[in-house]
Amino acid sequence: MASGRLTTHPAKLGFFAILWIAANTCAATADSQIDLKIPAPALAGSCKPLYLTLDTGHMDVAPLMADVLRRHQVKATFFAANERTKAGDGSLGTYWAGWWKARADEGHEFASHTFDHTYWRADVPGAPGMPFQFRVRPSAGVSEGKDMVWTARQYCDEIGRASARLQEVTGKKPLPIFRAPGGKTSPALLAAASACGYAHAGWSPAGFLGDELPSDKYPNAMLLNRALQAIRPGDILVAHLGIWSRQDAWAPAVLEPLVTGLQARGFCFKTLREHPQYQAWSDAQPGSALPPSGK
């Protein structure tokens, strides 16, 4: 697991210096959980904070999930990619633009999930002057399912494409953070993203809500009970706006009793803009995250 503690502003280091430091001081990461530890002050106050994050999916349950959030006054952070949906348009396409704008009007926050839901697969040794490249595989878009080798600049552009589209449809500046699909990263990838203005946001071990798991082995009642027992103050939670492979939909069947059950236990929901680590990162950025510059 890579550490997400942000101790040095990326502007103070050269781009390749950051990559060199990452490669020579960290072991490669596999599946991501949360990238950081939450400072004790985050747990102070009148409620026990939680951070609900929602990644894009087939979107069929997205309106129902939005109803639950609105009804119980829950603010979430959405990580968006332009994934295939049951409506036939991408999740960041024209069909869903109004849905995203409505969520912005309700006060939710947004961040990139890479535009084509592009998975990091491996680090690749680079040419002189370009020490790191990455093997990636998009799961959406024109290159869906194809393995490619990208430079750090290309990966940054991919993060920026989703951020730019989110700002276009919501009218709201996204957070300067991203979530790699599957949470799959390496120290070199995290350093490359950091150098162009993006911190990575994973999730807490107990915050994995299980909506990607098969419903025959992990029924909704099991997932609900496990989450209610395991979640602790300061956890970052993750679920999706629809999972194609799950037969018994997790949302809104689990989402609503989970929200009300946690609220009854004294928890409250905040966005990652209010998370002490990401708030500090956002405040440290000299400007907006870099826009796409083309591949």
N, C-alpha and C positions, 0 to 999 in steps of 0.2 A: 504494500500500500504506500502510495506516495504521500509525503507530508504536504499539506496545503498551507502551512503557516507562512505568512507573507512578511518577511523581515527586511527585504531589500527592494526598493522601488526599481522596476525594470529599466527605467530611464537612466539609472545610474550605472548600468552595466551595458557593455556592448552586446549586440544580438548574439554573436557566436560565442562570446564569453559565457553568456548564460547557458547556451547549449552545452559547452564544454564542461561547465561546473556540474550541470545536471547529469551528464553521461559519466562523469568520473567520481561522483559522490553518492549516486543512488543505484540501486538494483532496479531492473525493469519491473513495472507493475503488471498485474494481470487484471482480473475483474475489479472494478472500483467499488469501494464503499465510500464513506465520507472522507474527504481529503484533509480534514482539519479537526482540531479539538476546540471545543467552545469555551472561551474564557468564563470564569466564574461569574463576572458581572452580568452576563447574559441571562443568568438564572434568577436575578433579583427582580423584585416588583410584585405587583398584586396578583399576577397569574404566572403559570408555568408555560413558557413559550414553546411552541412547536412551529416548524416551517414546512408547510405542505407544498410539494412541487409536483407538477403534472406534465408529463411528456406527451407529445402528440402520438396518435394512433389512427385507427380507422375512423374515428370521430363520430360514429353513429350514436354513442352515448353522451357526447359532449354537451348537447343542450340539457339533458337530464342532470348531468353533473353540475352544470352552471346553475341550475335551479336549486340544487342542494346547497351550494356555496352561498348563493344569495339569500336563501331562506334562513340560514344559520349564521349569516354575517361573517363568513370565512373568507379571508384574502389568501390567495395562492400565488405562486410563481410558476408561470408556464414556460417550459422549454420547447421551442417549436422547430420542426423540420418540415419540409414540404413532402410529407409522406402520402402514399396512396390511401384514398378513403373510400368508404362505401357509397359516397355521393358521386363518385366518378371524377372528382377534381382533387388536386393536391390539397393538403391541409392548410397550406398558405396560399391557395389559389383564390380565384374570384368568388367562388361559391361560399367560402368560409370567411371572407373579408369582413362582412358585417358582424359575424359572431365574435371575431377578435376585437373589433372596435367596441362592441358592447361590454366585453370583459375589461377593456381599458377604462371605460366610463365608470365601471364599478370599483375601480381602484386596485385591480390586480397588477402584477408585475410580469415582465417578459424577458426572455433571454434565448440565445441561440442553442439549437440542438444539432447544428450543421445543416446546411440547406438540403442536401440529398441524403440525409441520415447516413453519413459516411463513417464507417467503422475503421478505426485504427487496427491494423493487422500485425505490423512489425516495424521496427526501425531498420533502415537500410543505410549502409555506409555510403557517404556522399563523395563527390569529386573534391579536389583541392579547392579550398575557399568556400565549400558548401558541405560541411562535415556531416550533416544529418538530412536524410530524406525518410519518407514513411511509405510503407505499403498500406494501401487503403482499399476499401470496397464499399461503394455506395449501395444502399438497399432501396433507393428510389431514383427517379430521374433517368436521363438518357443512358447513363453508364451503369444502371442497376445490375448488380451481380458481377461486375467486372473488377478484377484486381488491377490496380494502377500504382505507380510510384510517384509521389508528390514531393515537392520541396516544402520547406516550412512556410514559405510565402503562399504557396497554393493552399495549404491547410488553413492558414489564417484567412485567406480570401473566402474559403468555404464557410468558416464561422461567420464572417462578415456578411455574406449573402443573406443568411437567415436573419441576422440582426437588422439589415437594411430593409428587408421585406416586412419584418414586424413593425418597424417604425412607420413604414408606408401605410400599412393597413390599420394601425392603432392610433397613429398620431402621437405616440409616446416613445421617448427614447428608451430602448432596452437597457438592461443592466449590462455592464462590461464583464459578463461571465458567460460561460458556456457549459454544456454537459455533453461529453462524448457519448455517442450511441453505445449502449451496453455498459457504459462507464469504463470502457477499455482505453487505457492510456499508457504512456511510458514517461519516464522523467524527461526525455528529450522532447516529446510532444508537448508536455506541460510547459516546459521552458520556452518552446517556440511560441505557444499561445500567449504566455506571459509577456514575451518580448513585443508582441503586437497588441497588448492591452487587455487580454482576457484571462481571468482566473477560472479554474475549473471547479465545478460544484458537483460533488458526489452525493452520498446519502449515508445515514447512520445504519449500522447493522440491523437494528430493530425497526428502522424506517422503511425497509424493503417490505412493501405491503402485499406482495405475492400475486398481483393480478396477472403476471406473465406465466404463472405455474398452471399445469393442467388441472381442471376443476374436478376430475374424477378422483385424483389423489389429494387435492387440496381444496376441498369444498369451501364455499363462502363462509359458513359458520366457523370452520377451523381458522381461516385467515383472520376473521374478525376477533375471535377470542384471543388468538395469539398476539395480535397487535395491541389489544386493550391491556394485556398483561405485561407486554415487553417494553412498550414505548415509555421513554423517560424525558424529562424536561430538556430542552435544547436540541432534540432530535430533528434531523431533516428527513422528511417522509417522501417517498416516491411512488407514484402510480401513473397510469396512462389513460389517455382519452380513447380507450377502446383497444383491445388486444384480439387480433384475428383468430388466434389458435384456441382461445379459451371458450369452451362451450357454454358454461354458466357464467354470464357476464358478472364481473366484480362490481361494476358501477351501474346504477346507483345503489344496488342491493347492500353492499358493504359500506360504501362511502357515508351514507347518512347515519346509520347506527354507530359507525366509528367516530364521526364528528360529534354527535350528541353524547356518546359515551365518554369521550375525552373531555369535552366541555364540562360534563357533570363531575369529572375528577379534578377540576380546577385548571385545565389546560386552556390556552388561547392560541390562536393561529396568527402568525406574522409572516410577512414576505421576506425574501432574502435581502431586500433593500434594508431591512431592519436588523439583519443578522450582524453581530459585531464584526465578524471577520470580513464579510463581503462589503459591509458599509465602509470599513476602513480601506479596503481595496478600491472601492468606487471613489472615495474622497481623494485617494492618492493619485488617481489618473489625471494627467495634465489636460486631457480633452476626451472627446468621444473615442471609442474603439475604432481602429482603422477601418475605413470602408473597403469594399472589394476593389481590387485593381485589375482584375482579369487574370485568366490562367493562360 
